[in-house]
Amino acid sequence: MGLFSSKTQPSRRAYAVVTGAGSGIGRSFALELAQRGGTVLCVDLNLESAEQTAAMINAARPDRGYAWQCDVGNAAQVQQMAEQAEQIMGHAVSLLINNAGVGLGGKFEEVSLADWQWCMQVNLWGVIHGCHAFVPKFKQQGFGAIINVASAAGFTAAPEMTAYNVTKSSVLALSETLSAELRGSRIRVNVLCPTLVPTNIMKNGRLPSQYSGLADDLLMNHAFVSSDQVAIKTLDHLDAGKLYTIPQPDAKLFWLMKRAAPSLYAKMLGIGYPLFNKFVKQK
């Protein structure tokens, strides 16, 4: 039998590749997988951060954490990482978590095409590159699992987040399509769509100056869940065979509103946008 028999779960004793594992949700995924008995290749553009995560794993569970530097926006680097991962961990990779991402905000006409390409290259092409490198391997070995980290931004369509929204809605669509295509291949897919989670995504992102302080405050002080809680819930959903992980009550509310009355939702978003701008100016 393959790794995912009726008596096994993808996150238990997984051999996992986690991108963006140097901090935030990616680090939480890596640590939780190790806690569940897994072995993790911690991938990050910042090698030092990836090594820190691997060291945290190895402090509790020796020889379960490894680090690899990779720009997920570079297809050749992702392919090289995928080819080396099995040798590094000594086992076929059974779980890919495409988590690496960047933040970008601003009015549509004020966001440069260079910023668009930067955001698309990481948030969308990074996920495509990961899936493109690992899906054939998973098919060949007869098992595997993928978690793609999208965002509630993929369906909330908040103003002044056009590029970010586009990348995350595309990751959502990619995940839904892969789930359908791979259903008969013993490859599970889950897509994570959170709202606010305390991470460094906005600190390392590109936001208009009037929003940067507000974004940091919201992420760090007003999130409903921690990155650890998000990782646990997502892995549990993967084990249960669920496609969607929408971890917070506000995310679930937006999801239901958008699906139940999309035209009304869009209208209310347009009405609320000037009020939000007024609020920001008063801060």
C-alpha positions as CSV (number, residue, x, y, z in Angstrom):
1,M,0.0,0.0,0.0
2,G,1.1,3.6,-0.5
3,L,1.8,6.0,2.3
4,F,-1.8,7.2,2.5
5,S,-3.8,4.1,3.4
6,S,-7.0,4.3,5.3
7,K,-5.0,3.9,8.5
8,T,-2.5,6.7,7.8
9,Q,-2.5,10.5,7.7
10,P,-0.4,12.7,5.4
11,S,0.9,14.8,8.2
12,R,2.0,11.9,10.4
13,R,5.7,11.1,9.9
14,A,5.7,13.1,6.7
15,Y,8.8,13.8,4.7
16,A,7.9,17.4,3.9
17,V,9.2,20.4,1.9
18,V,8.1,23.7,3.4
19,T,8.8,26.9,1.5
20,G,9.0,30.2,3.4
21,A,9.9,28.1,6.4
22,G,12.1,30.8,8.0
23,S,9.3,32.5,9.8
24,G,5.6,32.8,10.4
25,I,3.2,30.2,9.1
26,G,6.0,28.3,7.3
27,R,8.0,27.9,10.5
28,S,4.9,26.9,12.4
29,F,4.2,24.2,9.7
30,A,7.8,22.9,10.0
31,L,7.7,22.7,13.8
32,E,4.3,21.1,13.9
33,L,5.3,18.5,11.3
34,A,8.4,17.6,13.3
35,Q,6.2,17.3,16.4
36,R,4.0,14.8,14.5
37,G,7.1,12.7,13.8
38,G,8.0,14.2,10.4
39,T,11.2,15.2,8.7
40,V,11.3,18.6,7.2
41,L,13.3,20.4,4.5
42,C,13.0,24.0,5.6
43,V,13.2,26.1,2.4
44,D,13.6,29.9,2.4
45,L,15.2,32.7,0.4
46,N,17.0,33.6,3.6
47,L,19.2,30.7,4.4
48,E,20.0,31.9,7.9
49,S,16.2,31.9,8.8
50,A,15.8,28.4,7.3
51,E,18.7,27.2,9.4
52,Q,17.2,28.6,12.5
53,T,14.0,26.7,11.9
54,A,15.9,23.5,11.2
55,A,17.9,24.1,14.4
56,M,14.7,24.5,16.4
57,I,13.4,21.1,15.0
58,N,16.7,19.4,15.7
59,A,16.9,20.7,19.3
60,A,13.9,18.6,20.1
61,R,14.1,15.9,17.4
62,P,17.7,15.4,16.1
63,D,18.2,14.8,12.4
64,R,14.6,15.8,11.5
65,G,15.3,19.3,10.2
66,Y,17.3,20.4,7.2
67,A,17.7,23.8,5.5
68,W,17.9,24.8,1.9
69,Q,18.1,28.3,0.3
70,C,15.8,28.8,-2.7
71,D,14.1,31.6,-4.6
72,V,10.7,30.0,-5.3
73,G,10.2,32.5,-8.2
74,N,13.1,30.8,-10.0
75,A,11.9,27.6,-11.7
76,A,15.5,26.2,-12.0
77,Q,16.2,26.7,-8.3
78,V,12.9,25.0,-7.3
79,Q,13.6,22.1,-9.6
80,Q,17.1,21.7,-8.2
81,M,15.7,21.7,-4.7
82,A,13.0,19.1,-5.6
83,E,15.7,16.8,-7.1
84,Q,17.9,17.1,-4.0
85,A,15.2,16.9,-1.3
86,E,14.9,13.1,-1.3
87,Q,18.7,12.7,-1.0
88,I,18.8,15.2,1.8
89,M,16.1,13.6,3.9
90,G,16.8,10.0,2.8
91,H,13.2,9.4,1.8
92,A,10.8,10.3,-1.0
93,V,9.0,13.6,-0.3
94,S,5.4,13.0,0.7
95,L,4.2,16.5,1.5
96,L,4.8,19.8,-0.2
97,I,3.8,23.1,1.5
98,N,3.9,26.1,-0.8
99,N,3.9,28.8,1.8
100,A,6.5,31.4,0.6
101,G,4.8,34.8,-0.1
102,V,5.1,38.5,-0.1
103,G,2.8,41.4,0.6
104,L,1.9,44.2,-1.8
105,G,-0.6,47.0,-1.6
106,G,-1.6,50.3,-3.2
107,K,-4.0,51.8,-5.6
108,F,-4.1,50.0,-8.9
109,E,-2.7,52.9,-11.0
110,E,0.1,53.6,-8.4
111,V,1.5,50.0,-8.3
112,S,4.3,49.7,-10.8
113,L,4.5,46.8,-13.3
114,A,7.8,45.9,-11.6
115,D,6.0,45.5,-8.3
116,W,3.3,43.4,-10.0
117,Q,5.9,41.1,-11.4
118,W,7.7,40.8,-8.1
119,C,4.5,39.8,-6.3
120,M,3.4,37.4,-9.1
121,Q,6.8,35.8,-9.3
122,V,6.7,34.8,-5.6
123,N,3.0,34.4,-4.7
124,L,1.8,32.7,-7.9
125,W,4.8,31.4,-9.9
126,G,6.4,30.2,-6.7
127,V,3.4,27.9,-6.1
128,I,3.2,26.9,-9.7
129,H,6.9,26.0,-9.7
130,G,6.5,23.9,-6.6
131,C,3.6,22.0,-7.9
132,H,5.2,21.6,-11.3
133,A,8.3,20.1,-9.7
134,F,6.6,17.7,-7.3
135,V,3.3,16.6,-8.9
136,P,5.1,14.3,-11.4
137,K,7.1,12.8,-8.5
138,F,4.0,12.2,-6.4
139,K,2.3,10.5,-9.4
140,Q,5.2,8.3,-10.1
141,Q,5.5,7.2,-6.5
142,G,1.8,6.7,-6.1
143,F,1.2,9.1,-3.1
144,G,1.7,12.6,-2.0
145,A,0.0,15.7,-0.6
146,I,0.1,19.4,-1.3
147,I,-0.8,22.4,0.9
148,N,-1.0,25.7,-1.0
149,V,-1.1,28.8,1.2
150,A,-3.4,31.3,-0.4
151,S,-5.4,33.9,1.6
152,A,-8.8,35.2,2.2
153,A,-7.7,38.0,0.0
154,G,-8.3,35.6,-2.8
155,F,-12.0,35.9,-2.4
156,T,-12.5,39.1,-0.3
157,A,-11.1,41.3,-3.1
158,A,-10.3,44.2,-0.8
159,P,-9.5,47.5,-2.6
160,E,-5.9,48.7,-2.9
161,M,-4.6,45.1,-2.8
162,T,-5.1,44.2,-6.5
163,A,-1.9,42.4,-7.2
164,Y,-1.9,40.5,-4.0
165,N,-5.6,39.6,-4.5
166,V,-4.9,38.4,-8.0
167,T,-2.1,36.1,-6.9
168,K,-4.0,34.6,-4.0
169,S,-7.2,34.0,-6.0
170,S,-5.1,32.3,-8.6
171,V,-3.6,30.0,-6.0
172,L,-7.1,29.2,-4.9
173,A,-8.1,28.3,-8.4
174,L,-5.0,26.3,-9.0
175,S,-5.6,24.3,-5.8
176,E,-9.2,23.6,-6.7
177,T,-8.2,22.4,-10.2
178,L,-5.4,20.2,-8.9
179,S,-7.7,18.7,-6.4
180,A,-10.0,17.6,-9.2
181,E,-7.2,16.4,-11.4
182,L,-5.4,14.4,-8.8
183,R,-8.3,12.9,-6.9
184,G,-7.7,9.5,-8.5
185,S,-4.0,9.7,-8.0
186,R,-3.8,9.3,-4.2
187,I,-2.5,12.9,-4.0
188,R,-4.4,15.1,-1.5
189,V,-4.6,18.9,-1.9
190,N,-5.5,21.5,0.7
191,V,-5.6,25.3,0.2
192,L,-5.3,27.6,3.2
193,C,-7.2,30.9,3.1
194,P,-6.6,32.9,6.3
195,T,-7.2,36.6,7.1
196,L,-4.9,38.1,9.7
197,V,-2.1,36.0,11.1
198,P,0.9,37.4,13.0
199,T,3.7,37.0,10.4
200,N,6.4,39.2,8.8
201,I,4.7,39.3,5.4
202,M,3.8,43.0,5.6
203,K,7.1,44.0,7.3
204,N,8.9,42.5,4.3
205,G,6.3,43.6,1.8
206,R,5.7,46.7,-0.2
207,L,2.9,48.9,1.2
208,P,2.0,52.6,0.9
209,S,3.4,54.4,3.9
210,Q,0.0,55.4,5.2
211,Y,-0.9,51.7,5.6
212,S,2.3,50.1,6.9
213,G,1.8,51.0,10.5
214,L,-1.8,50.0,10.5
215,A,-1.1,46.7,8.8
216,D,1.6,45.8,11.4
217,D,-0.8,46.6,14.2
218,L,-3.6,44.6,12.8
219,L,-1.4,41.5,12.1
220,M,0.3,41.5,15.5
221,N,-2.4,42.7,17.8
222,H,-5.8,41.9,16.3
223,A,-5.5,38.4,14.7
224,F,-8.0,35.8,15.8
225,V,-5.5,32.9,15.7
226,S,-1.7,32.4,15.9
227,S,0.4,30.9,13.1
228,D,0.8,27.7,15.2
229,Q,-3.0,27.3,15.4
230,V,-3.3,27.9,11.7
231,A,-0.7,25.2,10.9
232,I,-2.3,22.7,13.2
233,K,-5.8,23.2,11.8
234,T,-4.5,23.0,8.2
235,L,-2.7,19.8,8.7
236,D,-5.7,18.3,10.5
237,H,-7.9,19.3,7.5
238,L,-5.4,17.7,5.1
239,D,-5.5,14.5,7.2
240,A,-9.3,14.6,7.0
241,G,-9.2,15.0,3.2
242,K,-10.7,18.5,3.2
243,L,-9.8,20.8,0.3
244,Y,-10.4,24.2,2.1
245,T,-8.9,25.5,5.4
246,I,-10.6,28.8,6.3
247,P,-9.3,29.1,9.9
248,Q,-10.9,32.3,11.3
249,P,-14.5,33.4,11.8
250,D,-14.1,36.6,9.8
251,A,-12.6,34.6,6.9
252,K,-15.6,32.2,7.0
253,L,-18.0,35.1,7.1
254,F,-16.5,36.8,4.0
255,W,-16.5,33.4,2.3
256,L,-20.2,32.8,2.9
257,M,-21.1,36.4,2.0
258,K,-19.2,36.3,-1.3
259,R,-20.7,32.9,-2.2
260,A,-24.3,33.7,-1.1
261,A,-24.6,37.2,-2.7
262,P,-21.6,38.1,-4.8
263,S,-23.1,41.2,-6.4
264,L,-24.3,42.6,-3.1
265,Y,-20.9,41.8,-1.6
266,A,-19.1,43.8,-4.3
267,K,-21.5,46.7,-3.9
268,M,-21.0,46.9,-0.1
269,L,-17.2,46.7,-0.6
270,G,-17.4,49.8,-2.9
271,I,-19.5,51.6,-0.3
272,G,-17.2,50.8,2.5
273,Y,-14.0,51.7,0.7
274,P,-14.3,55.5,1.2
275,L,-15.2,55.0,4.8
276,F,-12.0,52.9,5.3
277,N,-9.9,55.6,3.7
278,K,-11.4,58.2,6.0
279,F,-10.6,56.0,9.0
280,V,-7.0,55.6,7.8
281,K,-6.5,59.3,7.5
282,Q,-7.7,59.8,11.0
283,K,-5.2,57.3,12.5
